[in-house]
Amino acid sequence: MRTSRNQFLLDEEDVPTHWYNILADLDVPSSDVRRARSTPQGAPADRKHSTPNLPLSMYRSSVGTERHVKIPDPVREQYQRWRPTPLVRAHRLEQALDTPAHIYYKYEGANASGSHKLNSALAQAYYYKQAGVQEVTTGTGAGQWGTALSMACHALDLACTVFMVRCSHAQKPYRKVLMELNGARVIPSPSGTTEAGRALIAASPGTDGSVAIANAEALEHARTVDRGAFAVGSGENHVLLHQTVIGEEALLQMELAGEFPDVVIGAMGAGSNFAGLAFPFHREKLRTNARTRLVAVEPDACPKMTRGRYAWDYNDFSGTTPMTKMYTLGHTFVAPGVHAGGLRYHGAAPLVSALYEQGLMEAVAYGQTEVFEAGAFFARAENLVPAPESAHAVKCAIDEAVRAREENEPRVILFNVSGHGLLDLSAYDQYLSGGLEDHRVSDSHIAASLAALPDVPDTNPVGSRS
C-alpha cells in the first residue's frame, strides 16, 4: 500500500479475492431481484421466450445469498494486470470550486478497454470458456462493453459478435476499430441481419437504436450459433457482482486516506457502474450505521429511475427475455441519441431498483449540456477527460461540493470515473463549438412507452415509492 498527497494506491496482492453479493443483505422478496424463469402470473403467454444460457457456476453465485463469492484465480490474475486502480484526491478540483468538501474519485479508465467493463467481461469470458462456449454475442451502447468483451474473448480464444447501437456506431467510430482489432465482428443495430432488426428498420427507418434493440438482435443471433451464448454488460445480478471489485478496493483506499464518504456517486445506465462502487459501501453502512448517501445519476434523456415505474418488464426490445422487476421506461422506449450511449438503457438493474424502491439510495437526472460542462471543468482541473457517462457522476459531485461551500459544511465525496473520454473527443468538440443539444424526454413519450408495459399484478408490493 502506498500513499501520496493525491493518490491512494494498493499493491498487486491487494486485489480483492472475493466479490460482494448484496443479496445477502437485501431484504426484499427473492422473486423481485431475480430473472423470472417463466412468465409471471398474469403476463402475456403468447411470446416466444429466450433465456440467456448462463453457466451454472456463474448463475449460482448471482442468485445465492453467500455474502462473499470467490474470484476464480485465473480471473484475479487477469485483474492484476491493471488492478488495483487508483483512488485520487481531487485537490485541484476542490481548489477550483473553493469548497470545504474533500473530493475523491476511483479511476477505472486505465486498462486496455478504457472502462470498468473489463471487470465483468473477463469473468464472463472465463465462465463461458469453462462451459464449452465458442462464440459470445452481445449488444453494446456506447461501445465500452463491446470493447471490453472483444478483448476478453480474444484473450480466451472465443469468437465475438457485437451489435452496437446505431447512433453510437456513428458517433464513436474508433470504438468499432478497437473491437475489430480484437477480432470481433461489429454490426450497427438495428441491422438487417436479424428478424428483430429488420422489423425495427421497417417500422422506424431513421431510429437511433437502443441497447434493448441491440440485445434483442444479439439474443436472436446467439440462438443461431452452435455453442454460442449471449453475454450482457450490465443489469444482471452476476454483472453487478463482478463489478464490486471496484468498491471493495475503494473501501481499503478510503481507509488509507483516513476518511469515510458522506456520499457515494455513480452514473446510472443499467447499473454496473453505480453498483460496482456503491454496493460494498451499502454493506458497510449496515455494519457501522454510517449515514452515507448513495446517489445514482442518469440523463434527462433516459430517466428510468427519476421518472419511470417500478414494474415487471422485458430486458430486450422484442420482449423475448423473461421479465424482471425493475424501474423502467418500458422495453420499447428509445432514448434520444445523447453521447452518453451507455446510459440509454430503458431499465435499471433489479438489485439497484430494489434499493431505490426501499429508499436506500437516491437518483438524480441531468441534461447533456450541463453534464459536458462539468466534464470539461473536471478535465481542466484534474487533467483527465472523463467519458460522457462518467461526466454525469462528475456533475453530481460538483453539485455536492458547491452545496458544501454554500452551507459551509465539510463533507467527503466519492465518485466513480468509470472510463476515459479519449474516444469521445468529437462529443467534447461539439460541446466546445456550441453544437450540443439537450434532450429532455417528454411526459407523453414516457407515458406512451409505459402504456405498453405487460399487465402483471404485483404480488409482492414493497418499499415507499410505488
N, C-alpha and C positions, 0 to 999 in steps of 0.2 A: 504494500500500500504506500502511495506517495501523495504528498500534498504540496501545493504551491499557493500563491495568493489567489490565483484564478481557477485552478483545476484540482479536482479530487480524483485521483487515479487508483485503480486497483491493479493487481498483478494477474498474470495469466491463470495462476492457480486459484484466484478468487472468483472465476466464472462460476456462477451457481451450479450446483449439482442437481437441483430439483426445480421444476416449475411449480407454481402455486395454483391449486384448484379451488376457486371461490365457492364451488358447490358445497364444500364442507362448512361454509359459514353463511349460506344464503337461505333464509327462512321463507321459502315460497314452495308451492306445490311443484313436485318434480316435473309434472307434465308441462308446466309453463316455461321451463328453461331447457327442454329437450325437444329435438325434432320429432314431430308426430310420425310414428312408423306406419300408421294408417290414417285414413281420413277421419278427422274428429266428427263426433256425432252432430248431425245437422248440416254438415258441409256437402257441397255438390258431389255426387257419386259417379258422375259420368266422365271423369277426367282420367287420362292415362298417366299414372304417376311414375316418377323416376326418382329413386333414392340413390344418392351418391354412395358408391361401394367402398366404404371406409374399411381399411384393415382392422381386424378386431382389436389388435394391440393399441391402435390409436383411438378407436371408438370407446373402448372400455375406460380409458383414462379420462375421457371427456364427459362421461356420464356418471362416474362413480363419485363417492364422497371422501375419497382419500385426499387429505389436505395437501400433501406434497407428493408429486409424481416425478420419479427419477428421470433425468435426461439421459437417453442412451449414450454410452461412452463415445461411439463414433460421431454423434451429433455434437456433443460437447467439445470434442476435438476440433470439429469444423468451426464451432463458435470461437474457439481460442485463436483462430486466425485473425480476428479483429476485436473480439471482446476480451475484457470488459471495455465498454465505451465510456468516454469521459463525462463527468459531471462538471459543469463550468459555472463559476460565479460570475454573473454578468455585471462586473463593476462599471464598465463604461456605459452600459445601458442605464444603470442606476444613476450615474452622474448626469447623463443626458436628460433624464426625467426629473432630476433633483428630488428624488424620493427617499424616504427613510426605509423603504422596503429592501429586503435582501432578495435578490432575484437569482435563481439557479435554473439552468436548463440541462437536460440529458440529451446528448447529441448522438443520434443513431445513423447519421448520414455518411460515415467514413468507410463503410465496407464497399465492396466492389459494385453492389447494386445501387448504392446511394440512398438506401432507406432501411427502415426496420423490418421490411417484409421478408428479408432473408432469414430471419429468426424462425419463421414458420415454414418457409419454402424448403430449407434443408431438412427440417424434421419430417415434413410430409413426404419429400422425395425418398428419404431413408425408409420410412414405414411402407411406402408403396413398393419400393425395390425389394424389401424383405418379403412382401406378399406376392411377388412374381409379376407385378405390373411392368409393362414395357413402354407404354406411352401415356403421358399425363396431359390432360386438356384442361384449359381454364378460360375464364373471362377476366379481363382487366380493365380498370377505368383509365387512370392517367398513365398507367404503364409500370408503376413501381413494382406491383405484384408480378406482372408478367415478366419483367426483367429478372426479379429475384428467382422466380420459378425456373426460368430458362437456364440460369446459372446453376441452380441446384440440380436440375435434370442433367445438364452437361457433366457436372462433377460425378454423377452416379450412372452415367451412360443410359439415360432414359430419353426417349423421344418426347418432344413437347410441342403442342399446338396451342396458340393463344388467340382468342377472339378479343380484339381491342376496340373499345368504344369509338365510334366513328369520329366524333368531334375531337377526341384526344389523339386519335391516329393522325389527324391533320395538324393539330396544334403542337404535337410533340414528336416529330419525325425521328429524332435521334434515340428515343426510347425503342422504336421499332428496330433501328440499326443495332442497338445493344442486344436485343433479343435474338435477332438473326445472327449476330456474331457468335452467339452461344448455341446456334443450331436450331433455334425454334422457328416454326412456321407461324407467321403473324397475319391474321385476317381481320380487316376492318369490319366492325359489326354495327348495324345488321348487314349481313352478307347474302350473296346468292347461293351459298354452299349448303344451307340448311333449310328445312321446311319453315322453321320459325323465322329465320331471316328473310326469306322470300315473302312470307306473309306480311311482315312489318314493312318491307320496302313497297309492296303493293298498296298497303293501307296508308302509308305516310312516307312518300319517296324522299322528302328532304329532312327526315328525322336526324337529330344529333346522335341518337342511340342512347343506351343506358347500360349500367352494369347488369341489371336484371335481364336485359335483352342478350348481352354478351354471354351471361351464364346460361341462358336458355339454349343458345346455339352450342355452347361448349358441352352441355349435358347431352344434347342430341348427337353431337359428333362423337362423344365418348361411347355412346351405345353402338356405334358402327365399327368400333376399333377392337380387334382381337387383343385381349389382355390390356385393354385401355382403362383409364379411370379419370374421373373428374376431380379436380382439386380446387379449393376455394381459398381466397386470400384473406377473408375477414368474416365476421359474423358468427361462424360456427364455434361451438364450445372448444374444440381442440385447437383452433387457431388462436383464440384468446388465451388459452392455457400456455401455448408455446411462447407468446409474447411477454408473459410475466417475467421472463428473464430480465427485462428492462427494469421493472420496478424492484425486483429483488436486489439488483446491483445498486439502484438508486438509494435504497434503504441503507446499505452499507456506506455509501458515499456521503449521504446526509449525516450519518453518524460521525464520519471523519470530519465533516465540516462543523460538527458540534451543534447542529440545529435540526429542527423537525418542521416540515412545511405547514403553514396555516391553510394553504390552498394548493391543490394539485390539478394541473390543467392539461388536457389533451384534445386534439382535433377529433371530430366525430364523423366517420363515414359509416361503416357498419359496426366498427367498434374496436378493432385490434390495436390501433394506436393508443386510444384512450385507456382501454382496459390493461394493456401491457404495462403502462406506468402506474395506473391508479389502483388496480385490484390489490396488490400487496400492501398498499397504504390503507386500504379498507380493512384488511386483516389487522394491521397494527392499530388502527382506530378502535377496533373491537377489543383488542388486548389491553390497550392503555387508556381508553376513554378520551383520547385526543379529540379536539374539536375541528380537525382538519376538514375542509370542504373539498369535494371532488367535482370538477366542472368540465363538462364536455362542450365543445364548440363546433357548431355546424354552420353551413352557409344559408343565407336567406333564400337561396335558390332551391334548397332541398332541406327544409326544416322538419324532418320527421319526428324529432323529439319535442320541439317547442310548439309545433302546430299540427302534429299528426295524431293518430289514435292508437291506443293500446288494444290490439285485436289479433285474432288468428289471420295469417296471410301467407301467401306463397313467397318463396325467395327468388323465383325467376319470373320473367315477364309472361311466359306462356302458361304458367300455373301447372307445371308438371311435377314440381317437387312437393313432397308432403309439407304441410304447413307448420309454421312456428308462431308462437305468441310473441308479439313484438310491437314496439312503436313503429308505425308505418304510415306512409302516404298513399299506400295502395301499390300492388305489384305492377300495375300498368302505368304508374306515374313516370314521366320522362322529364327530368330536370333540365332547365336551360343550360347551354353549353359553357358554364363557367370554367376557368382554368384549373380549379381545384377538382380535377376529374375524380380523384379518389374519394371525394365526399359526396358524390352524386347518387349514391345508392338509396333506394326508396325506404329501407327499413333499418332499424337498429338491432344489434345482436340481442337475442332473448335474455342473456345474462345481464347486459347493460340495461335493457328495458325493465327488467325486474327490479334492479337497483333504483332506477328512476321512478318507477311506479310506487315504490315504498318510500320515496322522499329521502333516499340515502345519498343522492348526488343531485347536481344541478345541470342545467343546459342553457346555453345562450346561442343566439344566431347573429351573424354579421353580414353586411353587404360586401361585394367583391372589391370595390374601390377602397374602403376603409381597411380591409384586410391587406391589400397590397401596399397601402400607405404605411401600415405597421411593419410589414415585411421589409420595406425599403429603409425605414427608420432603424430597425434592428440590424440590417446589413451594414449601414453606415457606422453604427455604434460598435458592433461586435465583429465586423469584417467577415461575416458569414451570411450567405444568401440562403434563406430558408425556402423550401418548397412551398407552393401556394397552400397546400394542406396545412403544413406546419405554421404558416403565417397566420392562420386562424387562432392557434394557441398563443402565438406572439401577441396578437391584438388583445386577447383576453388578459394576458399577463401585464401588458402595458396599462390597460384599464385598471387592473387591481393595484398597480404601483401608483397610478395617478390618484386613486381613491385614498391610498395610504398617505400620500402627500397632503391631499386636501383635508383629511381627517387628522393629520399629524399623529398617525398611529402606525408604528413599525409592524411589519408582517413579513413572513417568509413565504416566497412564491416559488413553486417548482413547476416547470412545464416541459413538454417533450418536443424537441426539434427532431421529428421522425425521419427527415430526409433533406438533402440539399436541393437548391433550386437552380443548379448549373445547367440543367436541361430544360429549364423554364424561363430562360432569359428573354425569349421572344415575348412572353407574357409581361415581364417587367418592362420591356421596351414599350409595349403597348400602354402600360400604366404611365411611364415617364412622358410619353408623347400625348397623353390625354385622351387616348382612344379606348380606354377600358370602360365597359358598361356594367351597371348594376342590374341584377336580375332578382327582384323580389317576387316570388311566385304569388299569384293572385289567390284569394279565398275561393273563387269559383273554380279555378284549376284544381285545387286541393279537394274541394267538395265533390267534383265530378269523379276524381280518381277514387276517393274514399267510398263513393256510392257503389263502386264495383267490387268492394270487398266481399269475400264469401260470407254468407249469413250463418255464422256459427255461434250457438249460445255459449255464454261464458259460465262454465260450471264451477270455476274457482276464482270468484272476484276477490282481489286483494288490493291493498295499497290505498293511497289517498288521492290519486289523480283522476281515476276513471270516472 
